[in-house]
Amino acid sequence: MPLHKIIHQCSEITDDTYACALFSQAAEKYKLPPAGSPPREAYEMVHDELMLDGNARMNLATFCTTWEEPEVRRLMGESLSKNMIDKDEYPQTAEIEMRCVHMLADLWHSPESAVTMGCSTTGSSEAAMLGGLAMLRRWKNKMKQQGKNCCRPNLITGPVQICWHKFCRYWDIELREIPFAPGRYISTPEEVIKRCDENTIGVVATLGTTFTLQYEPVRHIACALDKLEEQQGLDIPLHVDGASGGFLAPFLEPELEWDFRLPRVRSINASGHKFGLSPLGVGWIIWRSAEDLPEELIFNVNYLGGNMPTFALNFSRPAGQIIAQYYNFLRYGFEGYRKIQQSCREGARFFADYLRHTGLFELISSGGPGEVPGVCWKLRPHAKVNFTLYDLADKLRTYGWLVPAYSLPPDCEQTVIQRILVRHGVSVDLLERLARDMEQSIRFFADHPGSRRAEGEGSAFHH
């Protein structure tokens, strides 16, 4: 009996993966299977399903990092079980987090970078909300000291990412979002000032908008707020959403004043997993000084034998992405980041030149100064084509490319644009391949006029 049992087990081990029982049926989707499966078979089942996803490297819609060095993957694997909040058990990881905070504070010209207040987050959205919470609490404290009502706060922004809409809805704040206007896709000092009052908790300026990739004029907005304080006594802080630009402007346009060089800027958030080059799951928030982060927002928690100060919307979270961020800082240094971001900008220029030469598209942004490396375009008003940008986006998916087409927000919703991001790992060779596939797509529509989708039909990128 024992011998027969051993022989039976050995034959199972040598069976082909796809000859096993697990692959003779569909995977469970709504309940746990009654029994488990060997690791290799379970892996192949999940792996095969994931093949149906798009190729992340060819997803030119995302700002997020899709290429990492092997050493980053090794560090991520070695850190898989480390909980970032457990600073008593992983003190060196906690030290690495603070090193990153101080390095970013120095990069963004903090007046006291060695003692700057800041922390890591799971992404730029969480970091933005923490910056908003600090502005809200400071405003409430000020209004209470003056004996005024603090029940109607408002926040002024340009066209912002959805996280700011969430922040205002979750914390019952009026969002005064500056609408688009034909030819103007970002906020201006004039539009900001006419929305300010004593209930304004702060102004958010975005360094690289999601819709059109453009930097908002941070310095001009700061100067306008300075003038407003002189004239009306309203001291309104400025927060910079540097989700993308925070890791771009210091290297591509070091002379651009957008950061803590401007006294009006009180806090900055950025995404480490976008142009910070780290794997998905890390963001950063830095305050100008300790007084900009109200002490009552910091929790001191007795956790696993240690006193843990924490200020975040979540608690347990992985440490690997923060460790990878520090690796990138050591690996590339200032000059390395500059070369990488410059390479991304050159790739954007290459693709923008291609679009110009077609004569069919009007560029909104092309990755130049004051813009995120990427290209944003729309069809020329009188272009003689028999397709929409939605059609073009759908056709490019057949080649594997994810290139979104979407309409702009209200007041410009009739304008449909298309956009790509040129990130680390998106080479000119890949962009040349994309250009060829676009040419073939345009030729296909010309040869098959009946293939055009009706206006307004659903699309993966039709927002």
N, C-alpha and C positions, 0 to 999 in steps of 0.2 A: 504493500500500500504506500509507504513513504516514497519508495523508488518511483512508482508510477506517478505519484503526485508531483515529484520534482521534474520528471520528464514532461508532464503536462504544462507546468509553469514555464519551462524553458521554451516549449513550442509557442506559447502565447507571447513570450518576449520577442521571438523571432518573426512573429506575424507582421505583415505589412500594415502600416497605420490605417490605410483606407479599407482594409479587410476586417477591421474590428467592428464590434457591435454598435459602437457609438455612431459610426458613419452610415449605418443602415437605416437611420431615421433622422428626422429633422430635430434640431436642437430645441430644448425646452425654452419657452418664452414667457410663461405666466406662472410657473410654480417650480420649486426645486425638484430636480430629478430624484427618483427613489433611491438611487445609489450613485456613488462617485465613479470617476473614470481615471485611468492612468494619466499622469501629467502630460506625456507627449501627445496623447490623443486629444485631451482637453485643449491643449495649446493649439494644435492644428485646427480644431473646430473653430476656435475664436479667431485665429490668424486668418483662416479662409474667409470668414465673414467680413473681416476688416479690409480685405482686398477690394470690396465693393465701394469703399470710401474713395474720395478723390486723392490724388497725390499731393501731399502737403507742399512739396517743393514747387509744384505747378499752380498752387493757389496764390495767384497774384492779387487777390482781394484782401488778404490778411496783412496786418502790420507786424504780426508776431514772427519770432525767430523760427525758421524751419530747417536750419543747418547748424550742427554743432561739431566741434572737434572731438575726436575719440576720447581725449582726456576729460572732457566735460562729462561724457557718458559714464566714464569710470568713476568720477567723483560723485555723480548722481547715484550710481549703484551703491557705492560705499556709504552714502548718507541716507539710504532708503528708510532706515528705521529711526532716524533722529527726529525728535519732536522739537521744533524751534522754540516752543514756549518753555521747555524744561532747561532753563539756563543753569540751574545748579548741577545737573547731570552732564550737560554739554557746555561747559564754560568757554571752551575755545571757539565753538560755533557762535556763541553770544558775542565773543570778542570780535570775530570776523564780521558779524552783522554791524557792529558799531564802527569798525574800520571803514566799511562801505559807506556808512552814513557820513563820516567825517571827510572821506574822499569826495563824495558828491557835494557836500557843503563847500569844500574848497573849490571844486570845479565850477560851482555856481556862485562863487565870490561871496560867501558868507563872511561877515565881519569878524565872526568868532568860530571858525570852522572846527577848531579842536574841541569845543564844548557845545557845539550846535545840538539842538533838540531835533530828533528825527527817528524814524523806524522803518523797518521793512513791512511789506504787506503782501497779500496774495496777488496783487496786480494793481494797475494804476487806478482802476475804478474804486477799489477800497481806499487807496491813498487819497483820492479826490474827496471821498466822503469824510475822511478824517480831517482833511483840511477845511471842509465845509462845517463840520461840527465845531472845530475850534473857533471859526469865525462867528458861528451862531452863539456859542457860549460867551465869547468876549462881548458881543453886542448886547446880550441879555444882562450881563453884569454891569455894563455901562449904563443901560437904560434904568436899571434898578437903582443905581447910585444917584441918578438924576431924578428919581421919583416918577419916571414915565412908564407908560404902558408898553409892555413888550410882547404883545399878543399877535402882532401883524408883521413879522419879518419878511423881507424880500431879498432875493439874490438876482444880480444882473449878470447876464452872460451873452455872448454871441451865439452862433449856431453850435451847440455843444453835443457831445456824446451822451448817450442815454443815461449814463451813471448820474449826471447832474439832475436829470428829470426825476430819477429815482430818489436822489437825496432830498429834493424839495418836496416830493410827495410823501415820503416816509416821515419827514420831520415837520410837515405842515408849514412849508415856506412858499411864499408866492414866487414863482419863477418868472422873471421879466427877461425873456429871451428875445434878443434883437432879431427881427425877422429878416429874411433875405430880401433883396431888392434886385431888379434886373441889372446885371453887371457888378453888383456888390454882394459878395458871399461871406464876408466877415464883418465883425463889429468895427465901429469907428469911435473916436473920442466923443464926437457930437451925439451919437446915438446913445452912448453910455450915460453921459452927463444928464441928458433930459429925462432919464429914468431914475435918477438918484433922489433919495430923500432920507430923513432921519431913521427910517426903518430898514434901510439897506444894510445888510450884514456884511456885504462885500461884493466885489466885482471879480469875475473870472475871465481871464484872457487866455486864449488857447494858442499854444505854439505848435501849430500844425493841425488844422481842422480835419475832421473825419471826411467831410463831404468833398472838399476841394484841395486839401493838403496845404493850404496857405497859412502862414504865420499871421496872427493878429498883431496890431501895432502896440505892443506892450508899453514901450517907453512913452509914446504919445498919450496913451490912456492914463499912465501914471502921472504925467505932467498935467493932464486935464483934471485929475482928482486932486493934485496938489493945489491947483488954482481954485478948485471948488472949496477946499478947506479954507483957503485964505479969504474967500469972499463970503462963505456962508457958515463956516465953522464945522462943516461935516467931515469928520475924519473917517473915511471909508477905506478899509484895507483892500489890497489887490492880491489875488491868488493867481498863480500861473499854472495852468494845466499843461505841463510839458510832457505829456504821455509819450510823444515821439520826439518833439523838438528839444527836450531836455538832454537827450543824448546825441543831438545833431548840431545844434547851434554852437556849443563850445568848441567843436572841432572844425566845422565848416565856415562859421562866421564869428570868430572870437571877438570881433569888435562890436558885434550887435549887443546893445544893452537891453536885456530882458529879465535879468535875474536879480540877485540881492544887491547888485550895484545900484539899483533903484530903491531908495528907502521905502517907497510905497509898497513894494513887494514884500509881503509878510510870510508867504509859504509857497512851496513849489512841490508838485507831484510829478512823478515820471514812471514809466514802465520799463523795468529791467528786461522784460522778455520781448520787447520790441527792438528798437535800435540800440538798446543796452546789450543786445547779443546773447542774453541768457535764455535758458529753457523756460517754457511756459510756467508761470506761477509765482512771479516776483514783481513787486512794485516798490516805490520809495516815496516817502513824504518827509520834507525837511522844512523846519520853521526858522525864521530869521533869528529869533532869540527865545529864551525861556518864557518871557512874558506873553509871547504869541500863542503858547499852548497852555491854556488854563490848567492849573495843577489838579483841580477837582475832576478832570477827565482821565487822569492816570490812576489805574487801579494797582494796589499792591496786594498780591495774592500769595498766601502761604501754600505752595504747591510742591509736593514730594520733598519736603524738608527744607525748602529754600524760599526766600521772599522774592517774588517775581513782580517787578513793575511792568504793567502791560497797558497799552492803549491801542486797541484794534477792534474790529467788528467780529472777529472770530478768536478762537483760542488755540487749539492744537493745529499745527500745520507743518508741512515738511521743510527740512532745512537745506535740502540739496540745491535748490535754485539760488539761495543766498550764497552758499559756498561756491557755486558756479559763477556767480556774479563777481566774487572776489578773485576767482581764478582768472576771469577775463581781464580784470583791472591789472593784475600782475602780468598776465600773458601779453597784452597788447600795449599797455601804457598809453599815454596821451598820443604819441605819434602813430601807434598801431591803430587806435580808434580813428584818427584823422584819415589814415590811408584807406581804411575800410569804408568809412562814410563817403569819402571822395570818390571811391570806386562805384559806390551806389549812385552817386550823383551823375557820374559820367555815363552809367548805364541808362539812367533816365533821359539824359540828353540824347543819347543814341536813338532811343525809341521815339522821342519827341520829333527828332529830325525825320524819321521814317514816316510818321503820321503827317507831317507838313508836306512831304513830297507826294503823298497820295492826292492832295488837293481836296479831300473829302471831309476833313475834320478841322474843327476850330479848337485850339488848345486853351484850356483854362489855367492849367499849371503844368510846368515841365521840369520840375525838380531843381530849379535854379535858386539863387539867393532868396531867402524868405519863404522857402517852400520845402516840404518833406521830399526826399528822393522818390519820385514817382511821376506819373503822367496822368492828367485828367483832361478829358476831351468831350466834345459834343459834335454832332453832325453840323456841317455848314448849312445855313438856312436854305440855300438854293442848290444844295448838292443833288445831282441827278442820280439818285440811287433808289432801288426798289426794296430796301430793307430798313429796319429800325436798329437801334443799338441793342434792343432786347433780342432781336433775331441774331445779331452778331454774337452776343454773349452765349446764346443757346448753341450756335454752330461751333463756336470755339470749344465748348464742352466736349464735342465729339472728338476733338484732338487731345483732350485731357486738360485743357487750360480752364481755369476758373477766373474769369475776368468780368466783374459785376457791371451791370447797367442799372441805373436807378434814377428816379425823378427827384428833383430837389424839393425841400420843404415848402410849406405854403408861401404864397406870393411869387414863387418861381416854380411851382409844381409842373408847369408845362415844359420846363427845361429838363431833358433827359441827358444824363452824362454817363460816361464810362471811365474806369479808373484802374490803374495798376500801381502796385508798390514795388519798388526795386530795393530789396533787402539784401543782407549779407547772404551770399550764395546764389543770387540771381545774376548770372553772368551775362555779358554782352552776347555770348554764343547762344544762350537760352533765349534772349530777347530777339536775336536774329531768327531763331526758329519760330518764335511767336509771330514775328512780322510775316514770315512766309505763310504760316497757317492763316493769318488774317487775309493775305492776298488771295489764297485759295478759297477762303470763305466768301469774300466779295465776288470772286469770279463765279462761284457756285450760284449765288443769288442772281447774278446777271444772266446765267445760263438757264436758271429755273425760276422764272418770275412768279410761278404759282406757289412757291414754297414759303412765301412770306407769311408769317403769323399775323393774325388779325390784331389790330391795335387794342391793347388792354388785356389780352389773354395772360394767364398766369405764367410766371417764369421763376426759376430758382433765385434770380437776382432782381425780380420786379418787386420793389418795395411799395 
